[in-house]
Amino acid sequence: MSAEQNKVLVRRSFEAHEGKADLDALDQMLAPDFVSHIKRLPGQPPDREGYKWAIAQYSAAFSDRKFLVEEQVAEADTVVTRFTVRATHDREELLGVAPTDREVTYKAIAIHHISGGKIAEEWTLATTGPKLLGQRLKQEERERIEQELLVARRIQQASLPKEVPVLEGWQISPFYQPAREVGGDFYDFHHLSEGRLGLVVGDATGKGVPAALVMSTTCGMLQLAAQALDSSSPGEILERVNETLLARIPTSMFVTCFYAILDPGSASLSYANAGHDLPYVRRGGGDCEELRARGMPLGLMPGMSYEEREIELDAGEAALFYSDGLVEAHDPEGEMFGFPRLRALVSEHAEERSLGDFLLEELYSFVGEGWEQEDDITLLTLKRSSSLS
């Protein structure tokens, strides 16, 4: 089968997971000696029957399961897919947790090996998911985790920049608010030659100390690569870090990252994206643009290239970089803040106000009092405040 046919096969397997789950269709796509390299549930055998059993358990617990493929890369018999799953836990108990009637979102990377037109092996690396296991922790485990979270928070805080660059005619405003269960959010600034400035926002998979360590490692690598290359190419910097990171982090982890280089004099912003949520630019007329560029997360596969693009910012225009903790926040009824809401708010934002402050006000109004923050929230706004001489 061709690479394209392999990609189609994987997408069909995702479709078989949706809704009530078509296990018969899935059975036709799995090789007789299929192996799943991740256990979705305790006691799950790694063979095809164990895999189908686990899918059936999730289907019985969640309704409206939808798999949204965001990007696929195929090389020989291997297909790597970046995708999002949305579902509502409203049916049966799973992992000892009763239905919550809340929508949950999983961001994940799946790696499939195809043999003879069938799926022979699968690895799935999830970035987020319902915190079902966390609800079953015993008290002594909670105390241990509290200590780990304290260490993780210290590692993360130590890795964030202590000062914000000051550039004539520009306003740079970062905001970082960790969740109780610290994730892998980070942002940083790199001073480059000829007055250029590198800006980076990213998110390492996982929680706690492992995520904080990977986040800290990635920050250091990005800083070293920016200094060593002193490049005007954000894609080149991401390529260098991807190759270095591969050998230094666990195979179950990866990092999403958006890297931009600002030339303050010309007001040009070149950028590349390693699988991170798309930033937005608010134009002078109120239009809101996505900054799109293709690229897989860091630390996942060797030999990756990263598409580069470039824009110019006029006076009063602003760019917003952020992490998924903002868009995945839920209100008391379980509704997500979401990308459409964020884009609409960026578009209607008045230039006189700080975009970051405006979005935080809207977020707090949306989630209401008593909100328990689910993930780190990072915002970084870049605004051109005046005409350039």
N, C-alpha and C positions, 0 to 999 in steps of 0.2 A: 504494500500500500504506500501511496505517496504521503508526504508530510501533511498536505492539505486533507487527505482522507483520514489520517490519524487524528487531526484536529476535530474534524466532523464527528468522528467516533466518540471522542471525549465529550463533546458538547451534547451528543445524544444521551450519553450516560448521565450527564447532569439533568437532562430533561426527565429521565426515568426516576430521578430522586424526588421530583417535585410532587406537590399535592399528596395524594394517597400513596405514592411510590409504585411504579410499575415494575415489580420484581421479576416478572416473566421477561419483560424486555431487557432488564438489566442482566438477567441470567444468560441471554443470548450474546451479550457483549463481553462477558468475562471468560477468560481462558479456563480450561479445566483445572489447571494448576495455579490459578490466580492466588496472589499473596497480597494482603493488606499490611503495610508496614506501620500502621498506627492503630491503636485500639480506641474506638469511639466509646466503648462501654467496658466496664470491668468484666473479665471472663470471656471476652469476645475471641473466638478462634481466628487465626489469621487467614483462613481459607475462604473460598467463595461463599459457603453457607454461613459462616460466621459474619462475613461482611454484609450479606443480605439480611441476616437477622438483626444486625445493628441498625441498618437503614430502616427496617420495619419498625423498630422501637422508636426511632426518632419521628417517623411518619405518624405513629400512633399518638405521640405526645404533642406534636406541633401541627398547626394548620397553615394553609396558604404558603407553603415553602416555595420560594422562588430562587433560582440560581441565575445570577446576572454575570455573564462573562465580560470581563473588562479588557483582557489582553491575553493572547496566546502566542507562544513561541514553540516551534517544532524543529527538532534536529535529529535526523535519522529516525530511530524508533522511539524517541522520547518527546513527550509533549508537556510543556509547562504552562499552566493556566492560572492567571490571577482573576479571582472572582469574588462576588459578594453573595451571601445567602441572607434572605429576609424571611422570617417566619414568626408565628405567634404561638406561645406556649399556653394553650387553652384546652388541651384534651386530657392527657393522662399524666400521671406522675412519672418523672424520669430522674434516675440517680437519687431517689429519696426526696425529691423536691416536687411539691404540688404545683399544679398549673397556676400561672400568675396572670394570664390574659394580657401579657405585655408583648409587644413586638420586640424581637431581638434581631441583631444584625451580626453576621459573621463575615469578617474579611479573611480570605485564605488564599494560599497558593497550593495547587495540586500538581504533582509530578506523576505522569503515567508512562509506563513502558508498554509498548504495543508489540505483539508477536503474533504473526499469522492472522492478522486482521482482528485480533481479540486483545482486550486489556489484560496484560499478564501481571502487572504490579502497580501499586498505587502508594504514594506518600502524600499526606496532606498536612500542611503547616498552617495552623490557624493563628491569626493575629488577635482576634477577639472572639468572644463567645459568651453564652450565658454562664453566670458564675454559680452553676449548680453545685459543683463540688465544694465551693467555698462555704455554702450554707450548711454543710454537714461537718465542718471542722469541730473538733472537741475543744474544750476550753484551754487545755495545755498546748494544743497546736496553735490556737489563737495567740497565746502569749509569745510563742516562738516567732510567729509571723510578725507580730508587732515589732519585735526587736529587729527582724530582717528589714522591715519597711523603714525603720528609723535609719538603718545603715544605708539603704537604697536612696532615701531622700537626701542624706548627706553627700553621697557620691554624685547624685544628680545636680544638687545645688552647687557643688564645687566645680562642676564641668561647665556651668553656664557663664557667659561673659559678665564681668563685674561692671563694665562701663559701656555706654551706648555711644557709637561714633557721632561726632558733630560735624556735619557738612553744610557749608553755606548754601542756602536755597533748598534744603531738604529737611524733612522731619522723619526721624526713625523712632518708632514707638513699639517696644516689645512688651508683652504681658505673658506671664507664666503662672499658672495656679495648679499645683499638684493635687491629685486625688489622694484620698486616704491610702488606697492601694496603688503605690507609685508605679507609673508606667515608664516608657522609654522616650518621652518627648525631649527634644532639645532644639536650641537655636544658637547661632554663633555669627560672628563678624570676622572677616579676614581682610586686613589692610594689604592691598596689592600695589604694585608700582604705578606710577603716573596718576596717583590719586584715586585709582579705582578701588571699589569696595566689594568684597564677596559677602553675600548674605545666604544663610542656610537655615532651613527648618526641616526637622526630621523626626522619625519615630521608630524606635527599636521594638521588635515584637516582645510580647510577654509583660510580666509584672515583676516588681520587687528587685532583689539584688541582681539576678541575671540580666534583666532589661537595663538596669542602671549601669552595669559593667559594660555591656555591649554599647550602650549609648555613649559612655565616657570614652571607650576605645575608638568609636567612630568619629567623635568630635576631634580627638587627637590626630587621627589619620587625615581627616579633611584639612585640618590646620597645617599639617606637615606637607600634604600634597599641594596645597595652595601656595605655600612658601617655596617649595622646591621647584614647582613648574612655573610659578609667577605667570600663569597663562591667562589669556583672554577667552579661553574656551572652558565653559563650565562642564561640558560633556567630557573633556579630557580629564578633568579633576575627578569626576565620578567614575570614569573607567579605571583610573589608577587606584582609587580607594576600593572599588569592587574587587579587583584582583588581590589586593593586600588583605582585605577583610575576610575573604573566603577561607584562608588558612588559619584564621585567628578567632573565629566564633563557632559555636556549636552548629551542626548541620540543621538543627530544628529552628534556627533563628535567622532573621534577616532584618534589614533596615530600609524603610522608605525615606526618601530624601529629595528635597527640592533645592537646587543650587542656582543662584543668580549672581551676576556680576554687573554692578552699576558703574557707569562712567558719568560722574556728576557733571562734568563739563558739557557733554553732548546730550545728556539726559537719556542715554540709551541703556536698556536693561536686557542683557543676554541671559539665557537660562536653559537649564536641562532638568529633567525630572526622572528620578529613580522610583517610580511607582507610588509617589505621594499624592495626596488629595490635591486637586487642581486649584491653584491660587486664582484670585479674581483681581481685575483692574477696573476701577470706576473711572470712566471717561468724563470729560467736562460736560457733555450734554446729558449725563445721567445714564448712559449706556454702561452695561457691565459685561466685560469680556473674560473668558476663561483663558488662562495661560497653559495651552496644551503642548506637550512634548512627550514622545514615546520613550519608554525605558523601563526595564525590570528593576525590582528592588536590589539593593546592594547585598553582597554576600550570599547570593543564591546560585548563580551559574557563572562560570568563567567565560571570558571573551565577549562580554556584553558591550554594545555600543549605545550611546545615548544621543538622541536627536536634540539639536540645538535650534533655538529660535531667538528672535530679538524684537523688541518693541521700543518706542520712545514715549516718554511721559511728558505731557504738557503741563503748564502751571495749573495747580489745583487738583491734578489727577493723582490717584493713590492706588497702590497695589497692596493686596491683603494676602499674607501667607498664614496658614493655620494648621492645627492638627485635628484629628477626627474626634477628639473629646468634645469639641464644640458642636458638630453636626449630629453626633450620636447621643446628645443629652436628651432625656425624656421628661415630659411634663407629668403631672400626677395621674393622668389617664393612660399613660404609656405611649403617647405620640412622640415621635422623634422631632427634634429641631429641624434637621434635614438640610440637604443642599438647596432645594428650590427656595426655601425660606431665607437661607443665608444669601443667595444670589439676589433675591428681591430686596432685601434690606441694604445690601451694598449699593444697589442701583438707586434706591430712594434716599440714601444718606446725603445730608446737606454738607457742603464743603466747610462751613464755619465750625462744625463740630469735629471732634476726634472720632475717626471711624472705629477705632478699637473700643473707646468708651461707649459709643453708641451701640455697638454689637453686644457688649457685655450687659448693658441696661436691658436690651431686648431679650437676651438669654435669661437673665434673672427674672424678668417679668414672665417669661414662658414657663420656666420650671416651677415657679412659685416658692413660697416659704417651706422650710423643712426639706429642701432638696438635698439628696445625698449624691454628691458628685461621683460619677462612675469611672471617669478616666481623666488623665491630665488634660488641661486646656492650655494651648499655646497660641498666641496671636502675635504677628509681627506686621506692622503697617509701615509702608514706605510712601511718603507723599512729597511731591514736588511743590514747594510752597511759594515759589516766586520765579520770575523770568530769570534766565541765566545770562550773565554778562559775556 
